[in-house]
Amino acid sequence: MEMLHLRYFVAVAEELNFSAAARKLHMAASPLSQRIKDLEHELGQQLFDRSTHHVTLTDAGTALLPLARDVLEQVGAIPWKLAEATRPQRRTVFLGMPAGVHPDLRDRVNALAGRVRETYELKRWPGTTADLVQGVHEGKLALALARLPVTDPALEQLPVMSERLGAVVPAELFAGRDSVSLAELTDFPYVAPPGEIVPAYFDQLDHQLSELGVKKRIRLTNTGYGGTSEIISSGEAFSISMLDEKSPMHGYRLDNVIVLPFTDFRPQLDTGLLWRRDRTDGDLRELVDAAKAIFAEPLTS
């Protein structure tokens, strides 16, 4: 039995969907299914009941899940436990930063770096939320700011900011407007940045929009946030992004694109500060305590 087998099993057990678990693991569903079968063969136990539409854990699978999680967390803890045993007096640690972090939140990151500078040199590390969550889980990152929701049970999270979202629309079609209703946008396609760069919240948002009557979609691939603005500027679609003018996400906006608040819809993007639960009483105790104090009152915009 290899560690990868346990990692694959936990991913499927948490998603209860082979396709979703494969996406999470950045692999195809077919080899993932084969690896699970290999694990079942080695253990002599069926771990999942599979049907066309549903995947559920068997009794054996339910019993294995906490054991597998514990093994993975113990192995994941080896790097930072070893680093703790051999660390110098002042350590370099990394804090993950997703795209578009609000400047008020950056100020708190700077305040944290200043407070712990005698013990830690706090450096920033960029990435998508999925990569940052994985980095914290594996012990490569001490902390991370991440777009919520995050469901990793090994991580503790502290909500630190809620940002109201607005409609990103063609300026010419909505000239002179200071708001827009979602009902006015039902004939426009909704365009979101590529799935590999947006947080999971936007999947929930996409579902909400569909339920509220926005059925048309434009799916982009191999482009960034600027690609979304290009589509909107042509008058063909709308999107959703941070409403606050101070948000760095407005840097991707073209001159003929505006962001308006909704009158009948109130989406918001929440950001949390994450760290591994099992490190709060270990090598990160002072850092986490300082972070809890500095980020105690969540920000809003």
C-alpha positions as CSV (number, residue, x, y, z in Angstrom):
1,M,0.0,0.0,0.0
2,E,1.4,3.4,-1.0
3,M,0.6,6.8,0.4
4,L,-0.9,7.8,-2.9
5,H,-3.5,5.1,-2.5
6,L,-4.7,6.6,0.8
7,R,-4.7,10.1,-0.7
8,Y,-6.8,8.9,-3.6
9,F,-9.2,7.1,-1.2
10,V,-9.7,10.1,1.0
11,A,-10.4,12.4,-2.0
12,V,-13.1,10.0,-3.3
13,A,-14.5,9.5,0.2
14,E,-14.8,13.3,0.8
15,E,-16.3,14.0,-2.7
16,L,-18.3,10.8,-3.1
17,N,-17.8,11.4,-6.8
18,F,-15.0,10.0,-8.8
19,S,-15.0,12.8,-11.4
20,A,-14.9,15.5,-8.7
21,A,-12.2,13.7,-6.8
22,A,-10.1,13.3,-10.0
23,R,-10.4,17.1,-10.7
24,K,-9.3,17.8,-7.1
25,L,-6.3,15.5,-7.6
26,H,-5.5,16.8,-11.1
27,M,-5.8,13.4,-12.8
28,A,-8.3,11.5,-14.9
29,A,-11.2,9.6,-13.4
30,S,-10.3,6.3,-15.0
31,P,-6.8,5.8,-13.4
32,L,-8.2,7.0,-10.1
33,S,-10.9,4.4,-10.2
34,Q,-8.3,1.7,-11.0
35,R,-6.1,2.8,-8.0
36,I,-9.1,2.5,-5.7
37,K,-9.8,-1.0,-7.1
38,D,-6.1,-1.8,-6.4
39,L,-6.4,-0.6,-2.8
40,E,-9.6,-2.6,-2.4
41,H,-7.9,-5.7,-3.7
42,E,-4.9,-5.3,-1.4
43,L,-7.1,-4.8,1.6
44,G,-9.6,-7.5,0.7
45,Q,-12.4,-5.1,1.4
46,Q,-14.9,-3.2,-0.8
47,L,-14.6,0.5,0.2
48,F,-17.3,2.0,-2.0
49,D,-20.7,1.0,-3.2
50,R,-20.9,2.3,-6.8
51,S,-23.9,2.9,-9.0
52,T,-24.5,5.0,-12.1
53,H,-25.5,8.1,-10.1
54,H,-24.2,7.5,-6.6
55,V,-21.1,6.6,-4.7
56,T,-21.3,5.8,-1.0
57,L,-18.9,4.4,1.6
58,T,-19.2,0.8,2.7
59,D,-18.7,0.0,6.4
60,A,-15.1,-0.8,5.6
61,G,-14.7,2.5,3.8
62,T,-16.2,4.4,6.7
63,A,-13.8,2.6,9.2
64,L,-10.8,3.3,7.0
65,L,-11.5,7.1,6.4
66,P,-10.3,8.4,9.9
67,L,-7.4,6.0,9.8
68,A,-6.3,7.2,6.4
69,R,-6.7,10.8,7.3
70,D,-4.6,10.3,10.4
71,V,-1.8,8.6,8.5
72,L,-1.8,11.3,5.8
73,E,-1.7,14.1,8.4
74,Q,1.1,12.4,10.3
75,V,3.2,12.0,7.2
76,G,2.3,15.6,6.1
77,A,3.5,16.8,9.5
78,I,7.0,15.3,9.1
79,P,8.5,18.3,7.2
80,W,7.5,20.9,9.7
81,K,8.2,18.7,12.7
82,L,11.7,18.0,11.4
83,A,12.1,21.7,10.6
84,E,11.0,22.6,14.2
85,A,13.6,20.2,15.6
86,T,16.4,21.8,13.7
87,R,15.2,25.4,13.2
88,P,17.3,28.4,14.0
89,Q,16.1,31.0,16.4
90,R,14.4,33.1,13.7
91,R,12.5,31.1,11.1
92,T,11.4,32.0,7.6
93,V,7.7,31.0,7.0
94,F,5.3,31.6,4.1
95,L,1.8,33.1,4.0
96,G,-0.2,32.2,0.9
97,M,-1.9,35.1,-1.0
98,P,-4.6,34.6,-3.6
99,A,-5.1,37.1,-6.4
100,G,-6.9,40.4,-5.7
101,V,-6.3,40.6,-2.0
102,H,-7.9,43.8,-0.7
103,P,-5.4,46.5,0.5
104,D,-7.0,46.7,3.9
105,L,-6.3,43.0,4.3
106,R,-2.8,43.5,3.1
107,D,-2.3,46.1,5.8
108,R,-3.2,43.4,8.4
109,V,-0.7,41.0,6.8
110,N,2.0,43.7,7.2
111,A,0.9,44.2,10.8
112,L,1.3,40.5,11.5
113,A,4.8,40.4,9.9
114,G,5.8,43.3,12.1
115,R,4.5,41.8,15.3
116,V,6.3,38.4,14.8
117,R,9.5,39.7,13.2
118,E,11.6,38.8,16.3
119,T,10.7,35.1,15.8
120,Y,9.5,34.7,12.2
121,E,10.4,36.2,8.9
122,L,7.0,36.2,7.2
123,K,7.1,36.0,3.4
124,R,4.2,36.0,0.9
125,W,3.6,33.2,-1.6
126,P,1.0,33.7,-4.4
127,G,-1.3,31.0,-5.8
128,T,-4.9,30.0,-6.5
129,T,-7.0,29.1,-3.4
130,A,-6.8,25.4,-4.2
131,D,-3.0,25.5,-4.4
132,L,-2.7,27.5,-1.2
133,V,-5.0,25.2,0.7
134,Q,-2.9,22.3,-0.4
135,G,0.3,24.1,0.5
136,V,-1.0,24.7,4.1
137,H,-2.2,21.1,4.4
138,E,1.2,19.8,3.3
139,G,3.1,22.1,5.7
140,K,4.8,24.1,2.9
141,L,2.8,27.3,3.9
142,A,2.4,28.3,7.5
143,L,-0.7,30.3,6.8
144,A,-2.8,31.3,3.8
145,L,-5.5,33.7,2.9
146,A,-8.0,31.7,0.9
147,R,-11.4,32.4,-0.6
148,L,-14.1,30.5,1.3
149,P,-15.6,27.9,1.4
150,V,-12.7,25.6,2.3
151,T,-13.7,22.1,3.5
152,D,-10.3,20.5,4.5
153,P,-10.9,19.1,8.0
154,A,-7.2,19.3,8.9
155,L,-7.2,23.1,8.6
156,E,-8.5,25.7,11.0
157,Q,-10.0,28.8,9.5
158,L,-10.7,32.3,10.7
159,P,-13.0,34.5,8.6
160,V,-11.1,37.8,7.9
161,M,-13.1,39.7,5.2
162,S,-16.4,39.8,3.3
163,E,-16.4,41.7,0.0
164,R,-19.6,42.6,-1.7
165,L,-19.8,41.7,-5.3
166,G,-21.4,43.6,-8.2
167,A,-22.3,43.1,-11.9
168,V,-19.5,43.7,-14.3
169,V,-21.3,45.1,-17.4
170,P,-20.6,47.0,-20.7
171,A,-20.4,50.7,-19.9
172,E,-22.2,51.8,-23.0
173,L,-25.2,49.7,-22.4
174,F,-25.5,50.9,-18.8
175,A,-24.4,54.5,-19.1
176,G,-25.5,56.8,-16.2
177,R,-26.6,53.9,-14.1
178,D,-25.7,53.5,-10.4
179,S,-27.2,50.0,-10.0
180,V,-28.6,47.1,-11.9
181,S,-31.1,44.3,-11.2
182,L,-30.3,40.7,-12.0
183,A,-33.6,40.6,-13.9
184,E,-32.1,43.0,-16.4
185,L,-29.3,40.6,-17.1
186,T,-31.2,37.4,-17.8
187,D,-30.7,37.8,-21.6
188,F,-27.0,38.2,-21.2
189,P,-24.6,35.3,-21.0
190,Y,-22.7,35.0,-17.7
191,V,-19.0,34.7,-18.2
192,A,-16.6,33.7,-15.4
193,P,-12.8,33.4,-15.5
194,P,-11.4,29.9,-16.2
195,G,-12.2,27.4,-13.5
196,E,-8.6,26.7,-12.7
197,I,-8.1,30.2,-11.3
198,V,-11.4,31.1,-9.6
199,P,-12.3,29.9,-6.1
200,A,-15.0,27.3,-5.3
201,Y,-17.5,30.0,-4.3
202,F,-18.0,30.9,-8.0
203,D,-19.3,27.4,-8.7
204,Q,-22.0,28.1,-6.1
205,L,-22.6,31.5,-7.6
206,D,-23.0,30.0,-11.1
207,H,-25.6,27.6,-9.7
208,Q,-27.5,30.5,-8.0
209,L,-27.5,32.5,-11.2
210,S,-29.0,29.6,-13.1
211,E,-31.8,29.2,-10.5
212,L,-32.5,32.9,-10.7
213,G,-33.0,32.8,-14.5
214,V,-29.5,33.5,-16.0
215,K,-29.2,30.4,-18.2
216,K,-26.7,31.4,-20.9
217,R,-22.9,30.8,-20.3
218,I,-19.6,31.7,-21.9
219,R,-16.9,29.4,-20.6
220,L,-13.3,30.7,-21.0
221,T,-10.1,28.6,-20.9
222,N,-6.4,29.4,-21.0
223,T,-6.9,33.0,-20.1
224,G,-7.0,35.2,-17.0
225,Y,-9.2,37.8,-15.5
226,G,-8.4,40.2,-18.3
227,G,-10.0,37.8,-20.8
228,T,-13.3,38.1,-19.0
229,S,-13.1,41.9,-19.3
230,E,-12.5,41.6,-23.0
231,I,-15.7,39.6,-23.6
232,I,-17.7,42.0,-21.5
233,S,-16.3,45.1,-23.2
234,S,-17.7,43.9,-26.5
235,G,-21.2,44.1,-25.1
236,E,-21.8,40.4,-25.3
237,A,-22.0,39.3,-21.6
238,F,-21.7,40.2,-17.9
239,S,-19.7,38.9,-15.0
240,I,-19.5,39.3,-11.3
241,S,-16.5,40.8,-9.3
242,M,-15.6,42.9,-6.3
243,L,-17.6,46.1,-6.0
244,D,-15.2,48.1,-3.9
245,E,-13.2,50.5,-6.1
246,K,-10.1,49.8,-3.9
247,S,-10.1,46.1,-4.8
248,P,-7.1,45.2,-7.0
249,M,-9.5,43.2,-9.2
250,H,-10.5,46.6,-10.7
251,G,-7.1,46.7,-12.3
252,Y,-8.3,44.0,-14.8
253,R,-11.2,46.2,-15.9
254,L,-11.1,47.9,-19.3
255,D,-12.3,51.5,-19.7
256,N,-15.6,50.6,-21.3
257,V,-16.5,48.2,-18.5
258,I,-18.2,49.2,-15.2
259,V,-19.1,47.4,-12.0
260,L,-22.6,48.2,-10.5
261,P,-24.3,47.0,-7.3
262,F,-27.3,44.7,-7.7
263,T,-30.7,45.9,-6.4
264,D,-32.2,42.4,-6.1
265,F,-29.2,40.1,-5.4
266,R,-26.4,40.3,-2.8
267,P,-23.5,38.0,-3.6
268,Q,-20.3,38.3,-1.5
269,L,-16.9,36.7,-1.4
270,D,-15.6,35.7,2.0
271,T,-11.9,35.3,2.7
272,G,-10.4,33.2,5.6
273,L,-7.0,32.8,7.2
274,L,-6.0,29.1,7.3
275,W,-3.5,27.0,9.2
276,R,-3.1,23.4,10.2
277,R,-4.9,22.5,13.4
278,D,-2.0,20.3,14.6
279,R,0.5,23.1,14.4
280,T,-1.2,25.6,16.8
281,D,0.4,23.9,19.8
282,G,3.7,23.3,17.9
283,D,6.0,25.4,15.8
284,L,3.4,28.0,14.8
285,R,1.9,28.7,18.2
286,E,3.3,32.3,18.5
287,L,2.4,33.0,14.8
288,V,-1.1,31.8,15.1
289,D,-1.7,33.6,18.4
290,A,-0.5,36.8,16.8
291,A,-2.7,36.2,13.7
292,K,-5.8,35.6,15.8
293,A,-5.3,38.9,17.6
294,I,-4.6,41.0,14.4
295,F,-7.4,39.4,12.3
296,A,-9.9,39.1,15.2
297,E,-12.4,41.6,13.7
298,P,-13.4,40.6,10.2
299,L,-13.3,43.4,7.6
300,T,-16.1,44.3,5.2
301,S,-16.2,46.2,1.9
